[in-house]
Amino acid sequence: MARFEGSGKSRKAFATEAGVGLAIFQYWLYKLRRERRPTAVRKFPVSEVRLVPVTVRAQSTAPALIELRVAGVRLRVPVGADPGYVARLSAALREARAC
Protein backbone atom coordinates (compact mmCIF):
# COMPACT_ATOMS: atom_id res chain seq x y z
CA MET A 1 0.00 0.00 0.00
CA ALA A 2 2.89 2.35 0.72
CA ARG A 3 4.25 1.68 -2.79
CA PHE A 4 0.84 2.45 -4.27
CA GLU A 5 0.40 5.69 -2.34
CA GLY A 6 3.81 6.92 -3.50
CA SER A 7 3.40 5.78 -7.10
CA GLY A 8 0.98 8.45 -8.35
CA LYS A 9 -0.77 5.75 -10.38
CA SER A 10 -4.48 5.01 -10.49
CA ARG A 11 -5.73 2.05 -8.50
CA LYS A 12 -6.50 0.13 -11.66
CA ALA A 13 -3.07 0.76 -13.22
CA PHE A 14 -1.23 -0.16 -10.02
CA ALA A 15 -3.28 -3.34 -9.45
CA THR A 16 -2.76 -4.46 -13.04
CA GLU A 17 0.98 -3.86 -12.83
CA ALA A 18 1.16 -5.73 -9.51
CA GLY A 19 -0.83 -8.67 -10.91
CA VAL A 20 -3.65 -8.23 -8.41
CA GLY A 21 -7.36 -8.00 -9.16
CA LEU A 22 -8.75 -4.47 -8.75
CA ALA A 23 -11.52 -5.56 -6.35
CA ILE A 24 -9.06 -7.35 -4.03
CA PHE A 25 -6.63 -4.43 -4.17
CA GLN A 26 -9.36 -1.92 -3.28
CA TYR A 27 -10.63 -4.14 -0.45
CA TRP A 28 -7.21 -4.17 1.22
CA LEU A 29 -6.61 -0.50 0.49
CA TYR A 30 -9.84 0.54 2.24
CA LYS A 31 -9.33 -1.95 5.07
CA LEU A 32 -5.82 -0.73 5.86
CA ARG A 33 -6.82 2.92 5.60
CA ARG A 34 -9.69 2.34 8.06
CA GLU A 35 -7.31 0.62 10.48
CA ARG A 36 -4.87 3.54 10.32
CA ARG A 37 -7.54 6.05 11.36
CA PRO A 38 -7.66 6.80 15.08
CA THR A 39 -10.82 5.44 16.70
CA ALA A 40 -12.07 8.88 17.75
CA VAL A 41 -11.98 10.11 14.15
CA ARG A 42 -13.59 7.04 12.60
CA LYS A 43 -16.72 7.94 10.68
CA PHE A 44 -19.89 5.93 10.77
CA PRO A 45 -22.03 5.56 7.67
CA VAL A 46 -24.81 8.12 7.49
CA SER A 47 -27.32 5.26 7.44
CA GLU A 48 -26.41 4.45 11.07
CA VAL A 49 -27.48 7.85 12.37
CA ARG A 50 -31.14 8.72 12.07
CA LEU A 51 -32.42 12.05 13.30
CA VAL A 52 -36.15 12.65 13.50
CA PRO A 53 -38.05 15.82 14.32
CA VAL A 54 -39.37 15.86 17.87
CA THR A 55 -41.86 18.20 19.53
CA VAL A 56 -41.41 18.46 23.29
CA ARG A 57 -44.15 19.77 25.55
CA ALA A 58 -43.26 20.44 29.16
CA GLN A 59 -45.62 18.67 31.55
CA SER A 60 -43.78 19.23 34.80
CA THR A 61 -41.21 21.47 36.43
CA ALA A 62 -38.50 18.84 35.95
CA PRO A 63 -35.94 19.56 33.21
CA ALA A 64 -37.11 18.28 29.82
CA LEU A 65 -35.18 15.19 28.70
CA ILE A 66 -35.03 13.18 25.53
CA GLU A 67 -34.54 9.47 26.04
CA LEU A 68 -32.45 7.51 23.52
CA ARG A 69 -31.62 3.83 23.43
CA VAL A 70 -28.22 3.14 21.91
CA ALA A 71 -26.51 -0.25 21.92
CA GLY A 72 -28.70 -1.44 24.78
CA VAL A 73 -28.02 1.65 26.90
CA ARG A 74 -30.71 4.18 27.83
CA LEU A 75 -29.50 7.79 27.58
CA ARG A 76 -31.43 10.71 28.97
CA VAL A 77 -30.24 13.89 27.32
CA PRO A 78 -31.46 17.37 28.24
CA VAL A 79 -33.45 19.13 25.54
CA GLY A 80 -31.10 21.57 23.83
CA ALA A 81 -28.00 19.39 24.26
CA ASP A 82 -25.41 19.75 21.50
CA PRO A 83 -26.43 17.29 18.72
CA GLY A 84 -22.78 16.73 17.77
CA TYR A 85 -21.98 15.65 21.32
CA VAL A 86 -24.97 13.29 21.40
CA ALA A 87 -23.93 11.79 18.02
CA ARG A 88 -20.32 11.25 19.23
CA LEU A 89 -21.56 9.71 22.48
CA SER A 90 -23.90 7.38 20.56
CA ALA A 91 -21.09 6.38 18.19
CA ALA A 92 -18.75 5.65 21.12
CA LEU A 93 -21.40 3.47 22.79
CA ARG A 94 -21.97 1.54 19.55
CA GLU A 95 -18.23 1.02 19.13
CA ALA A 96 -17.78 -0.07 22.76
CA ARG A 97 -20.61 -2.56 22.32
CA ALA A 98 -18.90 -4.00 19.23
CA CYS A 99 -15.69 -4.73 21.19
N, C-alpha and C positions, 0 to 999 in steps of 0.2 A: 504494500500500500504506500509505503514511503517513496518507492521508486515511481509509482504512478503519480503521486502528488507533485513530485519534482519534474516530471516528464513534460508537462504542458500538452500532453496528448488527450484526445477525447477518450472516454471510457471504452467505446467500441474499438478504436484503433489500438489502445493499449492491450485490451483483452485478446484481440486477434493476434497481435504480435507475441503475446505471452503464451498463446495456445490454450486459452481458457475461455469457456463460454461466457458471453456477456451477462446472462442472468446470474450465474454463479459468482462472477466477479463483482457485480453490483450488490449481491446479497452480502458478501463479506465486507465490501466497502462500507455499506450502511451499518452493518453490525459493529464493525470496529470503530467507526465514527461515534456511534451511540455510546459505546463503552468508554470512549475517551472523555465524553462530556461529564462534568461534575454532576452529581445527583441533584443538587439544588437548582441547576440550570436546566435539567432535563424537561423537555416539553411533552405534554400529553396531547394526544389527538383531540381536536375540537369536539369530536363526537362524544368524548367522555365527559365533557362539561356541558350541562344543560341548565340554562337560566330561564326562569319563567316569571312573568309579571305577577306580583303579589300585592293585594290591597290589605292593609292592616288597619283594623279598627280597635282602638283602645277600649277595653271593657273593665279595666281596673286601674288602680293607682300604681301597680307594679310596672317596672320597666318592660316595654314591649320587646319580645324575643321572637326570633324565627328559629324553628327547630329543623335541623337537617340530619339525615341519617347517611353516614358515609362509612363504607367498609365495616358495617356492623357497630359503628359508634354513633351515639346520639349527641349532636352538637346543638347548643342553644346559643345563638348569636344575637346580640342586641340589634334592633332595627337601626339602620344607619351605619353599621360596621362597614369598613372598607372592603368592597367586593374582591379586590386583588388579594388581600390578606386571607379572606375566606377561601378563595380558590386555591391559594398556596397551601393553606392548612388542609383542605380536602385532598389535594394531590399528595401531600406528605402522609396522610393517613392511609390513602390507597396504596402508596408505595410500601409503607411499613407493614401493611396487611399482606402484601405480596411476598415479603421476605420470609 
